[in-house]
């Protein structure tokens, strides 16, 4: 049936032989209708037709809240046909029926009451239908709001979200925990049960709504204290749908579209909760990049930076690589933004064990390594970032290898620096905290200033001094020496106490044995010196005599070649 031409002449004559036709136009679409039937259902049209019986009423409905499809439904109702109300058309029908005065005061069982009854029993009782009805009413939002239809849908949505927050979407915490292997099976069973017994387990997404509807609804949910993690999940989904996906696909769009996206990203920032950890850090960075690219307000960008700063320890180097915007930006990445993020992190830091501080300090070092190869990176910028990182992590990071690597890359890519400028860059380096491997590399690094290489060599010398006593302590000679000293102290204490127990006697004997061994070792050392001086024969004779003397003193009955007899003899004594 063609729009506007749905009433045949036979039907009109059967209803009223004396009736005449009237021409009306809705959105450029003409309709030929029966005057009397229209007047019987619509008080507004009844007055117009009575006051202007012969005038052309083609444009009388110019301000009507209607489209041709909706007006055709109303016209069919006026002519006695059954009409099918639905979630998508009921708000339009109700608004047009109210505009035309199709109420019970004019005619019983009229269209306005029928539309309201359908809306109350079929729409607001359902989460999905409430959202779809709101979506359909966006082009007549003010008229629908005046009739209370918008408020009824919004209240229904909020009440259902209060009872079942998962309707807003799975929180990021839930998604993370569901990734654990031991929870997957239970989670799957829970969802299956929900799908089997819930009438609308596949919930409609609020993100289909326009911003002028979506933002007030989320604001009302926040006021009604719906859990913040579900608010965050819903708002992030909205940002992904309307901003992030299109920008990721490289869809630049028109100026008007960018304006809409800028409005949306600014609203998203206002709606997002401020608590740490509700939103993945990578997603917050993605929103920040979008806000920068869309030239969003300073309040919007600052809001994202504050949220990121609170959980900067969860970021990666890739997250920090924010491209510089505008032709005036010479450097490849927005280092000033990274500085602000660091300030926000340290300003809001409340940890006790320092783990997050170490993580962020290492993150900034790796960021410096990544950007050091940028030929346009200014020395002042590099030093400023490194100074800020070192000041914040002083006493926390125990290794300077990351900083050394960043400096080495920067000096390699900026070979035009003078000696004094290279020294200024290298003042960031703490040679005493460099590993032996890094020190070895630095000692051969021609890019380093001479003064720094001297500092590296000095650090190596200190490391050797610290290492050698430990090695000596672990050697057999060191152990014997230390044990002899300890046993000497124990003997002196025993002597002062006047103890004559069997244990003390054994210890005294062991001490004497140790003294003899040490004396013989000194004689061996003297022998080796004589060998080096060329007295080989005398030294060899002395060596034989010496070992015989040693065996005689220790009471060993073994061959001359058993040079470990004193150790074996020692093992028979209890410790």
C-alpha positions in Angstrom: 0.0 0.0 0.0 1.5 3.3 -1.0 2.0 5.9 1.6 -0.8 8.5 1.6 -3.1 6.4 -0.6 -4.3 3.6 1.6 -8.1 4.3 1.8 -10.1 3.1 -1.2 -13.3 4.9 -2.2 -15.6 2.0 -1.3 -14.4 2.0 2.3 -14.9 5.8 2.5 -18.5 5.6 1.1 -19.4 2.8 3.4 -18.4 4.8 6.4 -19.8 8.1 5.4 -21.5 8.9 2.1 -21.4 12.6 2.8 -17.8 12.7 3.8 -15.3 14.7 1.9 -11.6 14.3 1.5 -8.8 16.5 2.9 -5.3 16.8 1.7 -2.5 16.9 4.3 1.3 16.9 3.8 3.9 15.4 6.2 7.6 15.9 5.4 6.8 16.4 1.8 4.6 13.2 1.6 0.9 14.0 0.6 -2.0 12.2 2.3 -5.6 12.0 1.1 -7.8 11.5 4.2 -11.4 11.5 5.3 -12.4 14.7 7.1 -15.1 13.2 9.4 -13.0 10.2 10.5 -10.1 12.4 11.3 -12.3 14.8 13.3 -13.8 11.9 15.2 -10.4 10.9 16.6 -8.4 14.1 16.7 -9.6 17.1 18.7 -7.0 19.3 17.0 -8.0 18.4 13.5 -11.7 18.6 14.4 -11.2 22.3 15.3 -9.1 23.0 12.2 -11.6 21.4 9.9 -14.5 23.1 11.5 -12.9 26.6 11.4 -11.5 26.2 7.9 -13.8 23.9 6.0 -12.8 25.1 2.6 -9.2 26.2 3.1 -6.1 24.1 2.0 -4.7 22.4 5.1 -1.7 20.9 3.3 0.9 22.5 5.6 -1.1 22.5 8.8 1.1 19.8 10.4 4.4 21.5 9.7 5.3 21.5 13.5 3.9 18.0 14.2 6.4 15.6 15.9 6.0 13.1 13.1 7.5 11.4 10.1 5.5 10.0 7.2 5.6 6.4 8.6 4.2 7.5 12.0 1.5 9.6 10.5 0.4 6.8 8.3 -0.1 4.6 11.4 -2.2 7.3 13.0 -4.2 7.8 9.8 -4.9 4.1 9.6 -6.1 4.1 13.2 -8.4 7.1 12.4 -9.9 5.1 9.5 -10.6 2.0 11.7 -7.7 -0.2 10.8 -5.7 -2.2 13.3 -2.1 -0.9 13.8 1.0 -2.7 15.1 2.7 -0.8 17.9 6.3 -1.7 18.6 9.3 -0.7 20.7 10.7 1.4 17.9 7.4 3.3 17.0 5.5 3.6 20.2 7.1 6.9 21.4 6.5 8.5 18.0 2.9 7.4 17.9 2.3 8.5 21.5 3.8 12.0 20.8 1.8 12.5 17.6 -1.4 11.2 19.2 -0.9 13.7 22.0 -0.1 16.5 19.6 -3.4 15.8 17.6 -5.4 15.5 20.8 -6.3 11.8 20.3 -7.1 11.4 24.0 -10.0 9.8 26.0 -11.6 13.2 26.6 -12.3 13.5 22.9 -13.0 9.8 22.1 -13.0 6.7 24.1 -10.5 4.0 23.5 -8.4 6.5 21.6 -4.8 6.1 20.3 -2.9 8.1 23.0 -4.1 5.8 25.8 -3.4 2.7 23.7 0.2 3.9 23.1 0.7 4.7 26.8 -0.6 1.3 27.8 1.7 -0.5 25.4 4.6 1.6 26.6 4.0 0.8 30.2 3.5 -2.9 29.9 5.8 -3.8 27.0 8.6 -1.3 27.0 9.6 0.0 30.5 9.5 -3.5 32.0 12.4 -4.5 29.7 16.1 -3.4 29.8 16.5 -3.9 26.1 13.3 -2.4 25.0 13.8 0.7 27.2 17.1 1.4 25.5 15.7 0.8 22.0 12.8 3.0 22.7 15.1 5.8 23.8 17.2 5.4 20.7 14.1 5.6 18.5 12.9 8.8 20.3 16.2 10.8 19.8 14.7 12.8 17.0 11.7 13.9 19.1 13.4 13.9 22.4 11.9 17.0 23.8 8.3 16.0 23.1 9.0 12.5 24.5 10.6 14.0 27.6 7.6 16.4 28.1 5.3 13.3 28.2 7.5 11.5 30.7 8.4 8.8 28.3 12.2 9.5 28.5 12.2 9.7 32.3 10.3 6.4 32.5 12.8 4.6 30.3 15.8 6.1 32.1 14.4 5.1 35.6 13.8 1.6 34.4 17.3 1.3 33.1 18.9 2.6 36.3 16.8 0.3 38.5 17.8 -2.7 36.5 21.4 -1.7 36.6 21.3 -1.3 40.4 20.0 -4.8 40.6 22.2 -6.3 38.0 25.4 -4.1 37.3 26.7 -6.7 34.8 24.1 -5.3 32.4 26.5 -2.4 31.9 29.2 -4.8 30.8 31.9 -7.0 32.5 34.3 -4.9 34.6 37.9 -5.1 33.7 38.6 -6.8 37.1 36.2 -9.6 36.2 37.7 -10.0 32.8 41.2 -10.3 34.3 40.1 -12.9 36.9 38.2 -14.8 34.3 41.4 -15.3 32.3 42.7 -17.5 35.2 42.6 -21.1 34.2 41.0 -22.3 37.4 38.1 -19.9 37.2 37.2 -20.4 33.5 35.0 -23.4 34.0 33.0 -21.8 36.8 32.6 -18.6 34.9 31.4 -20.5 31.8 28.8 -22.4 33.8 27.6 -19.1 35.5 27.1 -17.5 32.1 25.3 -20.6 30.7 22.9 -20.5 33.7 22.3 -16.8 33.2 21.5 -17.3 29.6 19.1 -20.2 30.2 17.1 -18.6 32.9 17.3 -14.8 32.2 14.6 -13.5 29.8 17.1 -11.1 28.2 20.5 -12.5 28.8 21.9 -10.8 25.7 21.6 -7.3 27.0 21.4 -4.2 24.8 24.4 -1.9 25.0 23.9 1.6 26.3 26.5 2.8 23.8 23.9 2.9 21.0 22.5 6.1 22.6 23.6 9.5 21.6 25.7 11.6 24.0 22.8 13.8 25.1 21.0 10.7 26.4 24.0 8.7 27.5 25.7 11.2 29.7 22.7 12.1 31.9 22.0 8.3 32.4 25.5 7.6 33.5 25.5 10.7 35.7 22.3 9.4 37.4 23.9 6.0 37.9 26.9 7.5 39.5 24.6 9.5 41.9 22.7 6.2 42.7 26.1 4.6 43.6 26.3 1.9 41.0 29.7 0.2 41.5 32.4 2.3 39.8 34.0 -0.7 38.0 30.9 -1.2 36.0 30.5 2.5 35.3 34.1 2.4 34.0 33.4 -0.6 31.8 30.4 1.0 30.2 32.1 4.4 29.6 35.1 2.8 28.1 32.9 0.8 25.7 31.2 4.1 24.7 34.6 5.7 24.0 35.8 2.7 22.0 32.6 2.7 19.8 32.4 6.4 19.1 36.1 7.6 19.1 38.8 5.0 19.5 37.8 2.5 16.8 37.3 5.1 14.1 40.6 6.8 14.9 42.5 3.5 15.0 41.2 2.7 11.5 42.6 6.0 10.2 39.2 7.5 9.6 40.0 11.2 9.8 36.4 12.2 8.9 35.1 15.7 8.5 35.5 18.7 10.7 32.0 18.1 12.0 32.7 14.5 12.9 35.9 15.5 14.7 33.9 18.1 16.6 31.5 15.4 17.7 34.3 13.1 18.7 36.0 15.8 20.7 32.7 16.4 22.5 32.4 12.7 23.3 36.0 12.2 24.5 35.6 15.2 26.8 32.4 13.8 28.2 34.0 10.4 28.6 36.7 12.0 30.8 34.0 13.6 33.0 32.2 10.3 33.4 35.2 8.1 34.2 35.8 7.2 37.8 39.1 8.5 39.3 40.1 5.4 41.3 43.3 3.6 40.5 43.2 0.3 38.7 39.7 0.4 37.4 40.8 0.9 33.8 43.8 -0.7 32.0 46.6 1.8 31.7 47.0 1.1 28.0 43.4 2.0 27.4 43.8 5.3 29.3 46.8 6.1 27.2 44.7 5.4 24.1 42.1 7.9 25.3 44.8 10.5 26.1 46.2 10.2 22.6 42.7 10.7 21.1 42.2 13.7 23.3 45.5 15.2 22.1 44.8 14.4 18.5 41.3 15.9 18.7 42.6 19.0 20.4 40.3 18.4 23.4 40.2 20.9 26.3 43.1 21.1 28.8 40.7 19.9 31.6 40.1 16.7 29.5 43.8 16.0 28.9 44.7 16.8 32.5 42.0 14.4 33.7 43.5 11.5 31.7 47.0 12.4 32.8 46.1 12.3 36.4 44.4 8.9 36.1 47.4 7.5 34.3 49.8 9.1 36.8 48.1 7.1 39.6 49.0 3.8 37.9 52.0 4.7 35.9 53.8 1.6 37.3 51.4 -0.5 35.1 52.5 1.3 31.9 54.9 0.1 29.2 57.5 2.0 27.2 55.2 1.7 24.2 52.5 3.5 26.1 54.8 6.4 26.8 55.7 6.9 23.1 53.1 9.7 22.5 53.7 11.4 19.2 54.3 15.2 19.3 51.4 17.2 17.8 51.7 20.2 15.5 54.3 21.6 13.1 56.1 23.5 15.9 57.1 20.3 17.6 60.6 19.3 16.6 61.0 16.2 18.8 59.4 13.0 17.8 57.7 12.2 21.1 55.8 14.4 23.6 58.4 14.3 26.4 56.6 17.1 28.4 53.6 14.9 28.7 55.8 12.1 30.1 57.2 14.6 32.7 53.7 15.5 33.8 52.8 11.8 34.1 55.8 11.3 36.3 54.9 14.2 38.5 51.4 12.9 38.9 52.7 9.5 39.9 55.1 10.7 42.6 52.5 13.3 43.8 49.9 10.6 44.3 52.2 7.7 45.4 51.1 6.1 48.7 53.0 2.8 48.5 55.1 1.5 51.4 57.4 -1.2 50.0 58.8 1.0 47.1 58.1 -1.7 44.5 56.1 0.7 42.3 58.9 3.3 42.6 61.4 0.9 41.3 59.1 -0.1 38.4 58.5 3.5 37.3 62.2 4.3 37.6 63.1 1.4 35.4 60.3 2.4 33.0 61.7 5.9 32.6 65.2 4.5 32.0 63.8 2.3 29.2 61.9 5.2 27.8 65.1 7.2 27.7 66.8 4.3 25.9 64.0 4.3 23.4 64.0 8.0 22.6 67.7 8.6 22.9 68.1 7.7 19.2 65.9 10.7 18.2 68.3 13.0 16.4 66.0 15.9 17.2 65.9 15.2 21.0 67.4 18.2 22.7 70.2 17.7 25.3 68.3 19.8 27.8 65.2 17.6 27.4 67.2 14.4 27.8 69.0 15.7 30.9 65.8 17.0 32.4 64.0 13.7 32.1 66.9 11.8 33.4 67.4 14.2 36.3 63.8 13.9 37.3 63.9 10.1 37.2 67.2 10.0 39.2 65.9 12.4 41.8 62.7 10.4 42.3 64.5 7.0 42.4 67.5 8.0 44.5 68.3 5.3 47.0 65.9 2.8 45.2 67.6 1.7 42.0 70.7 -0.2 42.8 72.0 -0.4 39.2 72.9 2.3 36.7 73.3 0.1 33.6 70.0 1.3 32.1 71.1 5.0 32.4 74.5 4.1 31.0 72.9 2.5 27.9 70.6 5.5 27.4 73.6 7.9 27.6 75.7 5.7 25.3 72.9 5.7 22.6 72.4 9.5 23.0 76.1 10.2 22.6 76.3 7.9 19.6 73.4 9.6 17.8 74.5 13.1 18.7 78.2 13.1 17.9 78.3 16.8 17.3 78.3 17.4 21.1 81.4 19.1 22.5 83.5 17.6 25.3 81.9 19.8 27.9 78.4 18.9 26.6 79.2 15.2 26.8 80.4 15.7 30.3 77.2 17.4 31.2 75.2 14.5 29.8 77.4 12.0 31.6 77.0 13.7 35.0 73.8 11.6 35.3 75.9 8.4 35.5 76.7 6.9 38.8 79.8 4.7 38.0 79.7 3.1 41.4 76.4 1.4 40.6 77.4 0.0 37.2 77.9 -3.7 36.8 81.3 -5.2 35.9 80.1 -5.8 32.4 78.9 -2.2 32.0 82.2 -0.9 33.5 84.2 -3.0 31.0 82.2 -1.6 28.1 82.5 1.9 29.4 86.3 1.6 29.9 86.6 1.0 26.1 83.9 3.5 25.0 85.6 6.3 23.0 82.3 8.3 23.1 82.7 9.0 26.8 84.7 12.0 28.0 88.1 11.3 29.5 87.1 12.4 32.9 84.2 9.9 32.9 86.5 7.0 31.8 88.8 7.8 34.7 85.8 7.6 37.0 84.8 4.3 35.5 88.3 2.9 36.0 88.3 4.1 39.6 84.9 2.3 40.1 86.4 -0.9 38.7 89.3 -0.6 41.1 86.9 -0.2 44.0 84.9 -3.2 42.9 88.1 -5.3 42.8 89.1 -4.3 46.3 85.6 -5.3 47.5 85.7 -8.6 45.6 89.2 -9.8 46.5 88.7 -10.1 50.3 85.6 -12.1 49.6 87.6 -14.5 47.4 90.4 -14.8 49.9 88.0 -15.5 52.6 86.6 -18.3 50.6 90.0 -19.9 49.9 91.5 -22.7 52.0 94.3 -20.5 53.3 91.9 -17.9 54.4 89.6 -20.4 56.1 92.6 -21.9 58.0 93.8 -18.4 59.0 90.4 -17.4 60.2 89.8 -20.6 62.0 93.2 -20.3 63.7 92.4 -16.9 64.9 89.0 -18.0 66.2 90.5 -21.0 68.0 93.2 -18.8 69.5 90.5 -16.5 71.0 88.7 -19.5 72.3 91.9 -20.9 73.9 92.5 -17.5 75.6 89.0 -17.5 77.0 89.3 -21.1 78.2 92.6 -20.2 79.9 91.1 -17.3 81.7 88.2 -19.3 82.9 90.5 -22.1 84.1 88.5 -24.9 82.3 90.2 -28.3 82.1 87.5 -30.2 80.3 88.4 -32.8 77.6 86.9 -30.6 74.9 89.1 -27.7 75.8 92.2 -30.0 75.8 91.3 -31.2 72.3 90.8 -27.6 71.1 94.2 -26.6 72.6 95.8 -29.5 70.7 94.1 -28.4 67.5 95.3 -24.9 68.0 98.9 -26.2 68.4 98.5 -28.2 65.2 97.1 -25.2 63.3 100.1 -23.1 64.6 102.5 -25.7 63.3 100.8 -25.8 59.9 100.9 -22.1 59.6 104.6 -22.1 60.5 105.3 -24.7 57.9 103.3 -22.7 55.3 105.5 -19.7 56.0 108.6 -21.9 55.5 107.1 -23.1 52.1 106.7 -19.6 51.1 110.3 -18.8 51.9 111.3 -21.9 49.8 109.3 -20.6 46.8 111.1 -17.3 47.0 114.5 -19.1 47.0 113.5 -21.0 43.9 112.6 -17.8 42.2 116.0 -16.4 43.1 117.7 -19.3 41.4 118.8 -21.5 44.3 117.0 -24.5 43.0 119.3 -27.3 44.4 119.4 -25.8 47.9 115.7 -25.1 47.8 115.0 -28.7 46.7 117.1 -30.1 49.5 115.5 -27.8 52.0 112.1 -28.8 50.6 112.8 -32.5 51.4 114.1 -31.7 54.8 111.3 -29.4 55.4 108.6 -32.0 54.6 110.4 -34.6 56.7 110.5 -32.1 59.5 106.8 -31.4 59.0 105.9 -35.1 59.1 108.0 -35.6 62.2 106.2 -32.8 63.9 102.7 -34.0 62.8 103.4 -37.7 63.4 102.5 -38.7 59.8 103.6 -42.2 58.7 103.1 -41.7 55.0 105.2 -41.4 51.9 107.0 -38.2 51.1 104.7 -37.5 48.2 101.6 -37.4 50.3 101.6 -33.6 50.7 98.1 -33.5 52.2 98.9 -35.6 55.2 98.5 -32.7 57.6 95.0 -32.2 56.4 94.1 -35.9 56.7 95.6 -36.0 60.2 93.5 -32.9 61.1 90.2 -34.6 60.2 90.5 -37.2 63.0 90.0 -34.5 65.6 86.5 -33.5 66.5 85.4 -30.0 65.6 
